[in-house]
């Protein structure tokens, strides 16, 4: 699990939800893919665009994220 830096604009008390999505979901929602990649790159300085390509090209990839409002807090 990779945790995101908690944004200062995040409102306390918003319910958290866990979502699961697949490659086709992420490609149809570019903002979600961008946020997911941002969490990965914040967590590991050597994240590259090749990693983003692997996320979208590797067969059968599934992802999960913890959201608070529209902010991704963590990814798995």
C-alpha positions in Angstrom: 0.0 0.0 0.0 1.3 3.4 -0.9 0.0 6.5 1.0 -0.5 9.9 -0.5 0.6 13.1 1.1 -2.6 14.4 2.7 -3.6 17.6 1.0 -4.2 20.6 3.3 -7.5 21.3 1.5 -8.9 17.9 2.6 -11.9 18.4 4.8 -11.9 16.4 8.0 -14.8 14.1 8.6 -15.4 13.2 5.0 -16.3 9.5 4.7 -13.6 7.3 3.2 -14.4 4.7 0.6 -12.4 1.9 -1.0 -12.8 1.5 -4.8 -11.4 -1.1 -7.1 -10.8 -0.5 -10.8 -9.3 -2.1 -13.8 -7.2 -0.9 -16.7 -10.3 -0.1 -18.8 -11.7 1.9 -15.9 -8.5 3.9 -15.5 -8.2 4.7 -19.2 -11.7 6.0 -19.3 -11.0 8.2 -16.3 -7.7 10.0 -17.0 -8.0 12.1 -13.8 -8.0 8.9 -11.8 -5.0 7.6 -13.6 -3.2 10.9 -13.1 -3.9 10.9 -9.4 -2.9 7.3 -9.1 0.4 7.9 -10.8 1.0 11.0 -8.6 0.7 8.9 -5.5 3.2 6.4 -6.9 5.7 9.1 -7.9 5.4 10.9 -4.5 6.1 7.6 -2.7 9.1 6.5 -4.8 11.4 9.0 -6.5 12.4 6.7 -9.3 9.0 6.3 -10.7 9.1 6.9 -14.5 6.8 7.1 -17.4 7.7 3.5 -18.1 5.9 2.6 -14.9 2.8 4.4 -16.1 3.0 2.4 -19.4 3.2 -0.8 -17.4 0.1 0.1 -15.4 -1.9 0.6 -18.6 -0.3 -2.2 -20.8 0.2 -5.2 -18.5 -2.5 -7.8 -18.9 -5.0 -8.2 -16.1 -3.9 -5.4 -13.8 -6.3 -4.4 -11.0 -6.0 -1.5 -8.6 -7.6 -0.3 -5.4 -7.6 3.1 -3.9 -8.9 4.7 -0.7 -10.7 7.9 -1.4 -11.9 10.8 0.7 -14.2 12.9 -1.4 -12.4 13.0 -4.7 -8.9 12.8 -3.2 -6.9 9.6 -3.4 -5.4 8.9 0.0 -3.8 5.5 -0.7 -3.4 3.0 -3.5 -2.8 -0.7 -3.7 
